């Protein structure tokens, strides 16, 4: 197993895995990932097994305390000196789910944010995942009024250091 930050050459693998993990209305496009990798490839954590990408977590850094839909599409909003690490996606190939890979990457992203002196980590999730993320220490702040990504309701969750 190898865990590393993303590189531009990971574009196809990241895009393909995202398409397996999210409905089309919620999945990031190849162009969106191209921009994300350009601006904040170091905010992607990728997990490979035998050279195959099986899981990744990504998201920008910002001074804004709340995750907004605009952040998904405008990678230039990334501020490497920001206070908050956002998590946009937690992806694990369906054949490798329920083995702890996503959890390992979430923990690594939390550690990375803490080591970089951030105030915390913010993500949004659907109702059925609130309990899962709470297990990592995220606190549910309720329905987001700033994210309706994919036309569905999201709960904003936060860890503050």
C-alpha positions as CSV (number, residue, x, y, z in Angstrom):
1,X,0.0,0.0,0.0
2,X,1.3,3.5,-0.9
3,X,-0.1,6.8,0.2
4,X,1.0,10.0,-1.4
5,X,0.0,13.4,-2.6
6,X,-1.5,13.8,-6.1
7,X,0.4,14.8,-9.3
8,X,-0.9,16.0,-12.6
9,X,-0.4,12.5,-14.1
10,X,-3.0,11.2,-11.6
11,X,-5.8,13.1,-13.4
12,X,-7.3,10.2,-15.3
13,X,-7.2,7.8,-12.3
14,X,-8.8,10.4,-10.0
15,X,-11.5,11.3,-12.5
16,X,-12.4,7.6,-13.2
17,X,-12.6,6.7,-9.5
18,X,-14.8,9.8,-8.7
19,X,-17.2,8.7,-11.5
20,X,-17.4,5.2,-9.8
21,X,-18.1,6.7,-6.4
22,X,-20.6,9.5,-7.0
23,X,-23.7,10.1,-9.2
24,X,-23.0,12.2,-12.3
25,X,-24.8,15.2,-10.7
26,X,-22.4,15.2,-7.8
27,X,-19.1,13.9,-9.4
28,X,-16.4,16.3,-10.2
29,X,-15.5,16.6,-13.9
30,X,-12.1,15.9,-15.5
31,X,-11.7,19.7,-16.0
32,X,-12.5,20.4,-12.4
33,X,-9.9,17.9,-11.3
34,X,-7.4,19.3,-13.7
35,X,-7.8,22.7,-12.0
36,X,-7.8,21.2,-8.5
37,X,-4.5,19.4,-9.2
38,X,-3.0,22.5,-10.6
39,X,-3.9,24.6,-7.6
40,X,-3.8,22.1,-4.7
41,X,-2.4,18.7,-5.7
42,X,-0.8,18.7,-2.3
43,X,-4.3,18.6,-0.7
44,X,-5.1,15.3,-2.3
45,X,-4.2,12.1,-0.4
46,X,-4.1,9.1,-2.7
47,X,-4.0,5.4,-1.7
48,X,-2.6,2.9,-4.1
49,X,-2.6,-0.9,-3.8
50,X,-0.4,-2.8,-6.2
51,X,-0.1,0.4,-8.3
52,X,-3.9,0.9,-8.6
53,X,-5.6,3.9,-7.2
54,X,-8.2,2.6,-4.8
55,X,-9.0,5.5,-2.6
56,X,-8.5,9.3,-2.3
57,X,-9.5,12.3,-0.3
58,X,-9.3,15.9,-1.6
59,X,-10.2,19.5,-0.8
60,X,-8.8,23.0,-0.8
61,X,-7.6,25.2,2.0
62,X,-9.4,28.5,2.7
63,X,-9.9,31.2,5.4
64,X,-13.7,30.8,4.9
65,X,-15.2,28.7,7.7
66,X,-18.0,27.2,5.7
67,X,-17.9,25.0,2.6
68,X,-19.7,26.7,-0.3
69,X,-20.7,25.1,-3.7
70,X,-18.5,27.6,-5.5
71,X,-15.4,26.1,-4.0
72,X,-16.0,22.8,-5.9
73,X,-15.6,24.5,-9.2
74,X,-13.3,27.4,-8.6
75,X,-9.9,25.9,-7.5
76,X,-8.4,29.4,-7.5
77,X,-10.2,30.0,-4.2
78,X,-7.5,27.8,-2.6
79,X,-5.5,29.8,-0.1
80,X,-2.4,27.8,1.0
81,X,-2.2,30.0,4.1
82,X,-5.9,29.6,5.0
83,X,-7.2,28.4,8.4
84,X,-9.6,25.6,7.2
85,X,-8.9,22.4,5.3
86,X,-12.0,21.5,3.3
87,X,-12.7,18.0,2.3
88,X,-14.7,17.8,-1.0
89,X,-14.5,14.1,-1.7
90,X,-13.9,10.8,0.0
91,X,-13.7,8.1,-2.7
92,X,-13.0,4.4,-2.4
93,X,-13.3,2.0,-5.3
94,X,-16.5,-0.1,-4.7
95,X,-14.5,-3.4,-4.7
96,X,-12.4,-2.1,-1.8
97,X,-15.0,-0.4,0.4
98,X,-15.4,-1.3,4.1
99,X,-11.8,-2.1,4.5
100,X,-10.8,1.1,6.3
101,X,-9.0,2.8,3.4
102,X,-11.1,5.9,3.4
103,X,-10.9,6.1,7.2
104,X,-7.1,5.9,7.0
105,X,-7.0,8.8,4.5
106,X,-9.4,10.9,6.5
107,X,-7.2,10.5,9.6
108,X,-4.2,11.4,7.6
109,X,-5.9,14.5,6.2
110,X,-6.9,15.5,9.8
111,X,-3.3,15.0,10.9
112,X,-1.9,17.0,7.9
113,X,-4.2,19.9,8.7
114,X,-3.3,19.9,12.4
115,X,0.4,19.7,11.6
116,X,0.1,22.6,9.2
117,X,-1.4,24.8,11.9
118,X,-5.0,24.9,10.5
119,X,-7.9,25.7,12.8
120,X,-9.7,22.5,11.6
121,X,-11.3,20.4,8.9
122,X,-14.7,20.9,7.3
123,X,-16.8,18.6,5.1
124,X,-20.3,18.1,4.0
125,X,-22.1,14.8,3.9
126,X,-25.5,13.2,3.4
127,X,-27.6,12.1,6.4
128,X,-26.5,8.4,6.3
129,X,-22.8,9.4,6.7
130,X,-23.1,11.8,9.7
131,X,-22.5,8.9,12.2
132,X,-19.5,7.7,10.2
133,X,-17.7,11.1,10.2
134,X,-18.7,11.7,13.8
135,X,-16.5,8.7,14.6
136,X,-13.4,10.7,13.5
137,X,-14.4,13.6,15.7
138,X,-16.4,15.7,13.3
139,X,-19.3,17.6,14.8
140,X,-22.5,18.0,12.8
141,X,-23.5,21.6,12.4
142,X,-26.7,20.8,10.7
143,X,-28.0,21.4,7.1
144,X,-25.7,23.5,5.1
145,X,-27.3,26.7,3.6
146,X,-24.3,27.2,1.4
147,X,-24.1,23.8,-0.3
148,X,-26.8,22.1,-2.4
149,X,-24.3,20.4,-4.6
150,X,-25.9,17.9,-7.0
151,X,-29.4,19.1,-5.9
152,X,-29.4,17.3,-2.6
153,X,-29.2,18.4,1.1
154,X,-25.9,18.2,2.8
155,X,-24.9,18.4,6.5
156,X,-21.8,20.5,7.3
157,X,-19.4,18.8,9.7
158,X,-16.3,20.2,11.4
159,X,-13.4,19.3,13.5
160,X,-11.8,22.2,15.4
161,X,-8.3,21.9,16.8
